[in-house]
Amino acid sequence: MERRMTKVFYTVEEIAELLRIAPGTVRNRLSKRDRDVPPSIVIGRRRLFPLAECEMWIKSRMLDRMR
């Protein structure tokens, strides 16, 4: 029986593609603790972005811009 894993996290590269910015820009904003990137966690040496939190962050940013 084959088990499929559902995606739980985005990588830096995937977040950059989603936000249409360079991966280096994401890393730069993270290093400056800029709030212009979604919440993330560090697991080992990898920076990962929880899928559900990213979606909420994007929706809240869209609502902020509508006001």
FENCORQUI-V725620 format. One record per pair of residues at least 12 apart in sequence whose ideal C-beta (glycine too) atoms are under 10 Angstrom apart, sorted by the first residue. I is the first residue (numbers start at 1). J is the second residue. Records with the same first field share a line. If there is no record, write none. Layout:
# FENCORQUI-V725620
I=J  J
This chain:
# FENCORQUI-V725620
6=51
7=51
8=48  50  51  52
9=40  41  43  46  47  48  49  50  51  52  53  54
10=38  40  47  48  49  50  51  53  54  55
11=23  26  46  47  48  49
12=24  26  27  30  37  40  46  47  48  49
13=26
14=26  48  49  51  54
15=30  37  38  40  47  48  49  54
16=37
18=38  49  54  55  58
19=36  37  38  54  58  61
21=36  37
25=37
26=38  40  47  49
27=47
30=42  47
35=57  61
36=61
37=49  54  57
38=50  51  53  54  55  56  57  58  60  61
39=53  54  56  57
40=53  54
41=53
